[in-house]
């Protein structure tokens, strides 16, 4: 990496290949942190990735935020947020991940803050996320960001032997 300056921004429509590679890297690095699996993701057709980037770069009902090295535009982290159809008051936060070489620089918190600003700008009154029960570092980040545990649990879709716990925060 060229420096310690990172910019948080929306994904651009022309970054389909960058997104696919980064997403696959995240799934391979931390499979227990995602509801998706590497095997399912790598098998998806090109149209899936193109559609996902088109939708999240528009930022209407979903957004993908990326942390990039300001000098090289190399991706360092990402998070997404979206509204489920018919639930405009709650923004879901998903896929918070920072590359190992960029961790402990505050990027996850900055990505979360950007997701919060996007949700507020779209009229959300709260944010919700699911975090793997064993991911204590992520839970601490979310707790210090104003989230609270609701007590709700569900199996992790990509590995039902693990449990996810629900966390919410008011905006």
N, C-alpha and C positions, 0 to 999 in steps of 0.2 A: 504494500500500500504506500501511496506517495505522501500521505500526511494524516493529520488527525481531524480534518474538516469534512464533515458529512452533511449532505443536504437531504431533507425529507421531501419527497415529491410524489405525485401521482404517476402511475405507470403510463407510458406513452403508447399510442396505437401501433407503432412500428417495433415494439419490443416483445413480440410473440416468442421468438427463439430464446431470447435472454430469460424471459419469464419461465418458459418450460424447463430450461437447464437449471435455473436457480431453484425452482420448485422441486425438481427431481433431486437436486443436491440436498435440500432441506429434508425431504422424505427419507433419503438414505442416511443422513446424519442423525436424525432424531425421530425414528419411526413412531415411538410411543407418544409423541407430542401432537400427532395429527390423526384426524378421523379418516383420512385418505391413506392409501398405501402406495408404495413405490411401484409394485407390480401392476396395480390398476392404473396408476397415472401414466406409466411408460407405454401402456397399451392403448391409450386414448388416441383417436385420430387427430390429424392436424386441425380439422375444423373445430374441435373442442377447444383447443388452445387459442385459436384465432377469435372465436366467439367470446371466450372468457376475457381476453384482453380488450376486445372492443367494448364489452359491457363495463368492465371496471375502469377503463380509461375515460369513459364518458362520465362516470361518477354520479349517476342519477339515483339508482336504487342500490348500487354497490360500488365499492372503490377498492383499488389495490394501491397501497402506499409503499414506497421503497425508500430505503436509506442508501444513498450512493456516495462514493468518494467524489468530492467536489472537483478534484483535479483530473480523474480518469473516467468518471461516470461508471465505475465498477460497482455493481450491486453488493451491499453489505448486509442488508436485512430487508424484511418485508412484514406487512400485516394487511389484512383485509377487513372490510366491514360491509354489512349488507342489511337490508330490511327484508324480512319475510313478507310475502304478499299478504296484505290485509292487516299487518301489524306495524303501522307507521310510527308508533311511539317508542319502539324498542329496536336499537341497532345491535346486531350481533357482531362480535369481534372474533376473527378467526386468523389462523396461520401466522401467529406472531413468531418470527424466527430471525435470528442474527447469526451470520456466518461465524464459525469458531475464531477466526483470526480478527474479528471485529468486536468480540464480546467484551463486556466490562467497560464500555465507553458511553453507556447511557442511551444507546440507540434504540433498544426495545422500549424504553420509557418515552422517548421522542416519537417513535412510531405510534405508540398508544395515544399520546397526546394529539397527534395529527388525526387519528381515527375519531377521537372525541370531538375535535373541532368539526370534522366532516359531519358527524352524527348531529351535532347541535345545529349546524347550518341547514340540515334537512328536517329539523323539527323534532328530533328524538328527545324523549324525556328520560330515557335510561339506556344503559348498555348492558349486554349480557355476553358471557363467554363460558366455555366449558374447558376445564384444565384437568389433565391427568392427575389423579390422586397422588401419585408418587413424584410429581414434578414440583418439588418444594420451592425451588428457585423461582419458577414462574409464579407460583402462588404468592410468594413474598412480593414480587413486583406488582402483582394485581392488588394485593392488600394495601400496599403503600401508595397505590394510585387511586385509592378510594373505593375499590370493590369490596364486597362482603360475600361470604359463603351463604348460600340459601339452604343448604342441607340436602338439596336434590342431587341424586347420583344417577348415572346411566353407564352402560358398557361403552367402552371406546369402540367406535365402529370398525376401525382397522385391526383391533385386537381385543375381542370381547373378554379376555381374561383380565384386562385392566379396567378400572373404573374412572370415569370423569366426574368431577364435581362442578356444579353450576355456581357462578359468581356473577353478581350484578352491582351496578352503581347507578345512582341517580345523577342526572345532569342538571 
